[in-house]
Amino acid sequence: MAKRSDPIIPEDLFHAIAALVPRLIYIAEEECGVEPIELLVLSQIRHFGKPHAQGKAAILRHDLTQMLKQKFRFTDPAVSKLLEDLQENGLLFRTILTATQRQESFGDQHGNKLVVVLTEKGYEKIEEFKNHLRSKVDKWLSEQPTRTRAAVRVFRPVAVEISRWLVQRYEPQRDAPATGEIPPTMPSE
């Protein structure tokens, strides 16, 4: 158990996060030509989407809108504008499902039939961002001493668990507001 004088999250970690966030934004905007929130929308569709035409991931427009409103305080017009911009850039398209298509993709033919579908160009944009990050991490890691590389390997499983927990917070149909609590499956003190 950590002592009060030994905080669980050290001050250096807060500083690292503050330095990392602008760098991630720079990579998204300047190196990949996409806004961070646009990248999040594309990733949301890819991660939580259901198979649609030609196996492309599709998510109900309602679910995507709810996530953006609840987690990022978007308004309905702001969501529409965001999706319009992404569609104009060829990263996704919006369509209406038939009752049969909704049943096949989402297990229910009733309810909203508007969907947002990730295009091949959208998939490529996600991969472009990931490749930029991987390249930068690989370069940094190759310049580190053996002990640092070993520590990164040890920390990787914890980072994966934290990542899964964070992604789960944006899962469609998750109506409860995020509490910030660490779930029981997460490492704790």
N, C-alpha and C positions, 0 to 999 in steps of 0.2 A: 504494500500500500504506500502511496506517495505521501510524503510529509507536506505540511502546509508550506514550508519554505522551499519545497521542491515541486513547483507546479507541474501538472500533467502536461499542459501545453506550454512549452517554454517561450519566452519572449522572442527568441530568434526565429521560431516557426511563424509567428505573426508577421515578423519583418519579411521573411521569405515569401509568404503568401502575398503580402502587399507588393513585393517586387515582381512576383510571378504573374499576377493578374494582368498588369499592363503589357507584359511580354506576350502572353497568350492572345490578348486583344490585338496587338501589333501583328502577330503571325496570321491571325484570322483576316484582319482587314487589309494589311499591306501585302502579305505574301500569298494569300489565297483569294482576296477580293470578295470577302463575305463578312457581314456583321456577326458578332458573337451570338446574338439572339437568333439570327438566321441559321447559323450552324447548329444551335440547340434545336430549332424546329426540325431541321433535316435529320438530325440524330434521333429525335423523338419519334419521327415517322419510321425511321429505319429500325429502331429498337423495339417499339411497341406496335408497329404496323402489322397488319394481317395481309396475307398474299392476295393480290388483285391481278389484273390483266398482266400477262407475261411474267408472273411471279413478282412483280413490283410490290413493295410495301405500301399499304394504304391505312390511314387512320381516320376515324370518324371526325369530321370537322368540329362537331360539338365537343368531343373529348379534348382535342387540341386547343380549342378556344377556352374551355374550362381550365385547363392547366395553365395557360398563359394569363388568364384573369386571376386565378387563385395564387399562383406562385410569383407572378411578375407584375401584377396590377394593370394588365393591359385592359383596354376598353374594347368593345366589339368593333368599332371602326378601326382601331389600331391593329387588331388582329386581321381584319379584312385587308388593310393596306399592306401589312407584312406579307400575307399570302399572295397578294396581287404582285408585289415586287419579286417574290421568289418565283412566281409563275412566269412573269415577264422575262426573267433571267434563265428560264428553262430548267429550273432545279426541281420543280414539282408541277403538278397540274391538279385542278379541282374538277370533280365530276359528280354526277348523281347516280346512285346505284338503283337497280330495280329491286323489288322485294326479294326476288330469287337470289340476286347477287349479294344482297345484305345478309340473307340467311346463310349462304355459302361461306362468306368471309367472316361474319361476326356472330353467327349462331342464332340470329333473331331477325325476322323480316319486318318487325315493327320498329318504329322510332325513326329518327333522323337518317336520311339516306345520302346526305352530302358527305363526300370523302375527299381527302387530300392524298395524292399519290406521289411518291418519290420517283423522279425520272432517273434515267441512267446518268445524266449530267449531275443530278443531286447526289447520287452514290459516289460519283467521281470526286465531287467537291469535299465530301466527308473524308474520303481516302487521301486527298491532297493534303488536307489539314493534318491528318494522322501521320502521314509520311514526313511532313515538315517537322512535327514534334519528335517523331522517332529519330530522324536524322540529327536533330539538335541534341537529344539525349544521348544517342550513340556516340556522337563526337565528344560531348562532355565526359561521358563515362570512360571513353578510351584514354582520356587525358588524366584520369584519376589514379591514385595509388591502389594497389591490390586490396588493401583493407577497406577502402571506400567502395570498390566494386563488390566485395564480399558483403558489406553491410547493405548495399542496394538489393542484392539477391535475397538476403534474409528478410528485408522489409517488404519485398514484393507481395507476398501473400496477404499481409496486413493491408497494403494499399489496394489490392484487389477486393478485399472484403469491404473496405471503406467505400470504394467506387460502387460496388453493388448496392450498398445501403443508400448512397446518394442518388443513384439512378432510380431506385425503387420509389423515392419520394416524388417522382414525376410520373408515376404509373397512372394511366387512365383509370377512371372509376375510383380513384383514391380521393374521397371527399373530405376526409379529416384534415384540418390544417396541420402543417408540419410543426412539430413541437420542439425539434432539435434534440430530442432524447436519442441516445444511442440504444439501438435494439439489443436484446439479450444475446444475440449471436455475435455481436461485435466485441472485440477485446476491450476490457475495462481494467480498472485498477488492479 
